Amino acid sequence: MIKEKIIIGIDPDVEKSGVAVKCKTFIKLSNLSFFQLFDLLNAYKETRENIEVYVECGYLNGSNWHKKINQSASINAKIGERTGANFEVAKKICEMCEYLKIEHVKIKPTRSKVNAEFFKQITKIETQTNQEQRDAYMLIHGR
């Protein structure tokens, strides 16, 4: 018997990645550390056979220059450091999926941020969400 398809969207972050899990019967939003995410994917891999993972991969954009005008060089350097670290987390999450033999798709970020009000309108989720969770969900919305 084939179990319900599980679709997972991941917005990578160094501290805790935004994660959205969706199937016919539920949507779950969370923020997970790298190893919590590994545990989640591994658990789904062991109990489900039909999993798709969508990972936002900012490094797929042509340019990753995040300089802020009128900011000091040290602030711009810190922004670049955080951006590069998040890019590396995205690469490691894709590597994690390959290791676990889970089908995954690298998504180039193209959408603008979704605010909480609009998110509630399209999902009917009334609980509080944060930007990482909303970004993760938007990767899988309509799939």
C-alpha positions in Angstrom: 0.0 0.0 0.0 1.4 3.4 -1.0 1.2 5.9 1.8 0.4 9.6 1.4 3.0 11.7 -0.4 4.9 14.0 2.0 6.2 17.3 0.7 8.8 19.1 2.7 10.0 22.7 2.1 13.2 23.9 3.8 14.5 27.4 4.2 18.1 26.9 5.3 19.6 28.8 8.2 22.7 28.4 10.3 20.8 28.4 13.6 17.5 26.8 12.8 16.0 26.2 9.3 12.4 26.9 8.5 10.6 23.6 7.7 7.2 23.0 6.3 5.8 19.5 6.0 2.6 19.0 4.0 0.4 16.1 3.0 -3.3 15.7 2.4 -4.2 15.6 6.0 -1.9 18.2 7.6 0.6 21.1 7.4 3.3 21.3 10.1 5.6 24.3 10.4 8.7 24.4 12.5 12.2 25.6 13.0 14.8 22.9 13.3 18.5 22.7 13.9 20.6 20.8 11.3 20.5 17.5 13.3 16.9 17.9 14.2 16.2 18.2 10.5 18.3 15.1 9.8 16.3 13.2 12.4 13.0 14.4 10.8 14.0 13.4 7.3 15.4 10.1 8.4 12.1 9.3 10.3 10.0 10.1 7.2 12.4 8.1 5.1 11.9 5.1 7.3 8.1 5.3 7.5 7.1 6.7 4.1 8.1 5.8 0.6 6.9 8.9 -1.2 8.8 12.0 -0.1 9.8 15.1 -2.0 12.0 17.8 -0.5 12.4 21.3 -1.8 15.4 23.3 -0.6 15.8 27.0 -1.1 19.3 27.4 -2.5 20.3 31.1 -2.6 23.6 30.3 -4.1 21.8 29.5 -7.4 21.2 33.2 -7.8 23.7 34.8 -10.2 25.0 37.3 -7.6 25.2 37.0 -3.9 26.5 40.5 -3.1 24.6 41.8 -0.1 26.4 45.1 0.5 24.3 47.7 2.3 25.0 51.3 1.2 26.1 53.6 4.0 27.2 50.7 6.3 30.7 50.1 7.6 32.9 47.5 5.9 32.7 45.3 9.1 28.9 45.3 8.9 29.0 44.4 5.2 31.6 41.7 5.9 29.3 40.2 8.6 26.3 40.2 6.2 28.5 38.4 3.6 29.6 35.9 6.3 26.1 35.0 7.3 24.9 34.8 3.7 27.8 32.4 2.8 27.1 30.3 5.9 23.4 29.9 4.9 24.5 29.0 1.4 26.7 26.2 2.9 23.8 25.0 5.0 21.7 24.7 1.9 24.4 22.6 0.2 24.7 20.4 3.2 21.0 19.8 3.4 21.0 18.7 -0.3 23.9 16.4 0.6 21.9 15.1 3.5 19.0 14.3 1.1 21.4 12.5 -1.2 22.8 10.5 1.7 19.3 9.5 2.8 18.3 8.8 -0.8 15.5 11.3 -0.6 14.3 13.0 -3.8 15.0 16.7 -3.5 14.8 19.8 -5.7 17.1 22.8 -5.4 14.9 26.0 -5.7 16.4 29.3 -6.8 14.8 32.0 -4.6 12.7 34.3 -6.8 9.7 35.2 -4.6 9.5 38.2 -2.3 8.7 37.6 1.4 5.2 36.8 2.4 3.8 38.6 5.5 1.8 36.9 8.2 -1.6 38.3 7.0 -1.2 37.2 3.4 0.1 33.8 4.6 -3.0 33.3 6.8 -5.2 34.1 3.8 -3.7 31.5 1.5 -3.1 28.7 4.1 -6.0 29.3 6.6 -3.3 28.6 9.3 -4.3 30.9 12.2 -1.3 30.1 14.5 1.6 32.4 14.7 4.4 31.8 12.2 7.8 33.3 11.6 9.4 34.4 8.3 11.5 31.2 8.0 8.4 29.0 8.3 6.5 31.0 5.8 9.4 30.9 3.4 9.7 27.1 3.8 6.0 26.7 3.1 6.0 29.0 0.0 8.5 26.5 -1.5 5.8 23.8 -1.5 2.6 25.9 -1.9 0.6 24.5 -4.7 2.5 21.3 -5.1 
